[in-house]
């Protein structure tokens, strides 16, 4: 299930002409989103994928963040100093620290570098968290969870794991379903019934939420 990246790029430029994305960023977006539509997807189907991605994180906002990072990177480059007038050279005094060339990075450059790294790190963590949150919100199995409980379950998703977020959410869904089914099976409601059936064992939402709250 995929389309050519060029199709994604073409529709992206048509639908979001104000998003001043760099070529590198467009290539990255196209490489990721081209896997979403079906092989025979038309422009409307591709537009739906683009709209979903834009709702998650605005392409124009991505472009602004990229511009900000490029500005920080440009500012951290020291301005060239004018070539000094040649003077007679003398051997430096090894006992005089002032005569030794300084190899330490200036404080202002360090500060800009630290700000840049913090910005990049923060955006990466924010993006991963938003992706995981979106997957939890889309889950039909976990849709009944209270917001505060869902927030706690979000913390169980390892943002740095090599396991895709989709698989981690599926594991949480399975765990939740097994727990609820186990309680239903063990309750004395006149026999075991498949979870989700009209004649299945019933227990209150409060009971289910109490079970979920303790799984942390």
Beta strands, then each sheet from edge to edge (+ up, - down):
end
